[in-house]
Amino acid sequence: MVAYDCAQAWISLGGARTLGPWLISVAHMLQVGQPRNAVHAADLALKNWIGDDARRAVLRYVRGEVIRRHLRDPKTAQADLDAGERAPVWLRADAQSAAALCREEATVSRKRKPSVAPVPDYVAAVNHPDWSKRVVELDSPIDVEPPFVWRDVKLVLVAPNPRVPDETRWQR
């Protein structure tokens, strides 16, 4: 769970407009058994910090998969997974197959009430002339390759039960 603490420090020290710490936050919430908070972490990034279309598409895919897989609500997840059309090339095939699978699951889903609210619109958290416009990115351009944390986050995202047992949660 040290990764979560590092991600929060990364966000507070200027990394809020990068994708990595938000992905780690979502994965952490899944590992501690809080899928609604995982969606909330993605929503916080989408609402205030991530404005770039490619990065938003990655977060929308992650949000959709959390809703579909972990909240078991394919009808609500569909809008997020359909946003995968704008995903970077390295994610597009996964996003399209998840959207297709979600459509099939939605036809047999008995869930009527949405598990979470729709994705929030982007409203920049800081829109001041003194705010640095340049994002210090630790990754290659998002269109070229996934963020360096993606492989680990994806393993947590697709795991049937990503929860880390309480007794091992704080071991280093």
Beta strands, then each sheet from edge to edge (+ up, - down):
end
